[in-house]
Amino acid sequence: MDKYKELISIFSDILEKSKNYHIAYIYQVGYVSLIGLLNKEEEQNLSMIVDEIFSSPECMAESLLRNWRWQWFYDNKDLLPRKDYDNICQLDYEVPDCLKEQYKQVMLSWQDKIQAVLQEES
């Protein structure tokens, strides 16, 4: 399995949970992230744009981690000081003390999984 597919596989639960972030493969372009709404029951998109074209598995991994942060933010929004972010990576520095250890453990777990994929021989 190539590194892109492996990354998609390890983030599959997060991707399934995402309402407006999707990964797709576009012929002659490669893997991309799509932002927009998808009606999964009717398998029809309502409105989507290409957000990012992944030039490497590392770029895809960074994007997938940002998406995980957004999911974590939405799950814990009531406990967080901010109600929105321009750059979701700022969340790393603003997690309340009561959630810091959990956040750190989950983030380290994702980083370990990503490193395992990226360090594999092709």
C-alpha positions as CSV (number, residue, x, y, z in Angstrom):
1,M,0.0,0.0,0.0
2,D,1.4,3.4,-0.8
3,K,2.0,6.0,1.9
4,Y,-1.0,8.2,0.9
5,K,-3.4,5.2,1.2
6,E,-1.8,4.2,4.5
7,L,-2.3,7.7,5.9
8,I,-6.0,7.7,4.7
9,S,-6.4,4.3,6.4
10,I,-5.0,5.3,9.8
11,F,-7.2,8.4,9.7
12,S,-10.3,6.7,8.3
13,D,-12.4,7.1,11.5
14,I,-11.6,10.8,11.6
15,L,-12.3,11.2,7.9
16,E,-15.6,9.4,8.3
17,K,-16.6,11.7,11.1
18,S,-15.7,14.8,9.1
19,K,-18.6,16.6,7.5
20,N,-16.8,19.0,5.3
21,Y,-13.2,17.7,4.8
22,H,-12.6,14.9,2.4
23,I,-9.6,13.3,0.6
24,A,-9.9,12.4,-3.0
25,Y,-7.7,11.2,-5.8
26,I,-7.9,13.3,-9.0
27,Y,-6.5,11.8,-12.2
28,Q,-3.4,13.6,-13.4
29,V,-3.4,15.7,-10.2
30,G,-3.0,13.3,-7.3
31,Y,-4.4,13.3,-3.9
32,V,-6.2,16.4,-2.7
33,S,-8.3,17.7,0.2
34,L,-11.7,18.8,-0.6
35,I,-13.7,21.2,1.5
36,G,-17.5,21.2,1.2
37,L,-20.6,19.4,1.9
38,L,-21.3,15.9,0.7
39,N,-24.7,14.2,1.1
40,K,-23.5,10.7,1.9
41,E,-26.9,9.1,1.6
42,E,-27.4,10.3,-1.9
43,E,-23.7,10.2,-2.7
44,Q,-23.9,13.6,-4.2
45,N,-21.9,16.7,-3.4
46,L,-23.7,19.9,-2.6
47,S,-20.7,22.2,-3.0
48,M,-16.9,21.4,-2.9
49,I,-13.7,23.1,-3.6
50,V,-10.1,21.7,-3.8
51,D,-8.4,23.0,-0.7
52,E,-5.0,21.6,-1.1
53,I,-3.1,19.4,-3.6
54,F,-0.7,17.2,-1.7
55,S,2.8,17.3,-3.1
56,S,4.0,14.6,-0.7
57,P,2.7,12.2,2.0
58,E,4.1,14.6,4.6
59,C,1.8,17.4,3.3
60,M,-1.1,15.0,3.5
61,A,-0.2,14.0,7.0
62,E,-0.1,17.7,8.1
63,S,-3.5,18.3,6.6
64,L,-5.0,15.2,8.2
65,L,-3.6,16.3,11.6
66,R,-5.2,19.7,11.1
67,N,-8.5,18.0,10.4
68,W,-8.1,15.9,13.6
69,R,-7.5,19.1,15.5
70,W,-10.8,20.5,14.1
71,Q,-12.7,17.4,15.1
72,W,-11.2,17.5,18.6
73,F,-12.1,21.2,18.8
74,Y,-15.7,20.5,17.9
75,D,-15.9,17.7,20.4
76,N,-14.6,19.9,23.2
77,K,-15.7,23.3,22.1
78,D,-17.7,24.0,25.3
79,L,-14.5,23.6,27.4
80,L,-12.2,25.8,25.2
81,P,-11.6,29.5,25.5
82,R,-12.0,30.3,21.8
83,K,-15.0,29.5,19.7
84,D,-13.1,29.6,16.4
85,Y,-9.6,29.6,14.9
86,D,-8.0,31.1,11.8
87,N,-5.2,28.6,12.2
88,I,-6.3,25.5,14.1
89,C,-2.7,24.6,15.0
90,Q,-3.0,27.4,17.6
91,L,-5.2,25.0,19.5
92,D,-2.0,23.2,20.6
93,Y,-1.1,26.2,22.8
94,E,-4.5,26.9,24.2
95,V,-5.8,23.5,25.4
96,P,-7.1,24.0,29.0
97,D,-5.2,22.2,31.8
98,C,-8.1,19.8,32.4
99,L,-7.7,18.5,28.8
100,K,-4.0,19.0,28.2
101,E,-2.8,15.5,29.1
102,Q,-5.5,13.8,27.0
103,Y,-4.8,16.1,24.0
104,K,-1.1,15.5,24.3
105,Q,-1.4,11.7,24.5
106,V,-3.7,11.5,21.4
107,M,-1.5,13.9,19.4
108,L,1.6,11.9,20.2
109,S,-0.2,8.7,19.2
110,W,-1.1,10.3,15.8
111,Q,2.4,11.5,15.3
112,D,3.8,8.1,16.0
113,K,1.5,6.5,13.5
114,I,2.4,9.1,10.9
115,Q,6.1,8.6,11.5
116,A,5.7,4.8,11.1
117,V,4.1,5.3,7.7
118,L,6.5,8.0,6.5
119,Q,9.6,6.1,7.5
120,E,8.6,2.9,5.7
121,E,10.6,1.9,2.7
122,S,8.7,2.4,-0.6
